[in-house]
Amino acid sequence: MKWALVVYFMTAGGWQSAETLGKDKIGWSSIVYESYQQCASKARMFNEDSNYRDRIKAICEKVMS
């Protein structure tokens, strides 16, 4: 099973994915990983960055085939 690292941005309407906001076209698109462990490791590194913590977050989501 593959997993996608999806980036969410805090907006006035709550958390919204980069794809929903059109930010995937400027480099914030989801990245697919072969395992949950690989994805979770990258998400943890991203989410621990104090520059992003309150405004941007990364979550691993199952990729539907």
N, C-alpha and C positions, 0 to 999 in steps of 0.2 A: 504494500500500500504506500502511496506517495502522499507527501504533506506539503502544503504551500505556506510559506511565511507571508502573512498578509499584514500590511501596515495600515493602522487606523490613526486618524487625526481627530482631535477634539474640536468640535465646532459648536456654534450656538445651539444646534439641534442635537448635540451629543456626539458619541464616537461614530465616525463614518470612514469606510475604507477608502484607500487611495484611488481605487478603480471607480467608486461611486462619485468621488469628487473630481475625476478626470486627471488626477496627479500621476497616474500610471504612464501618461504620455511624456512626463518630464522626469522619469527615472525612479518613480516610487512603485513600480509594478511588483506583483507577487513573484516570489522565487520558489520553485518546486525542489524539494529534497526527497531522496530515496527512502529516508526513515524519519520517524518522529524524533529520534534522538538527535539527528543532525539538525533538524528544524528547531527543536527546543533549545539547543545549544546556541544557535544564532539569535533566536528570540531573546534569550536571557541576556546575551551580550548587548543587544540593542536596547532592551528595557532598563538595563542598569546604568545607561549613559545619562548623567544628570542634566545634560543639555536638552533631552527629549522627554524625560519622565512624565511631566504633567500635560504635555501637548500631543505627544505621539507615542503609540505603542505597537508592538508586533505580536501577533498571535499565530499559532500553527493551526491550520484547518485541513481536514481530509480533502484530498483531491478526488472528485468523483470521475470515474472513467466511463 
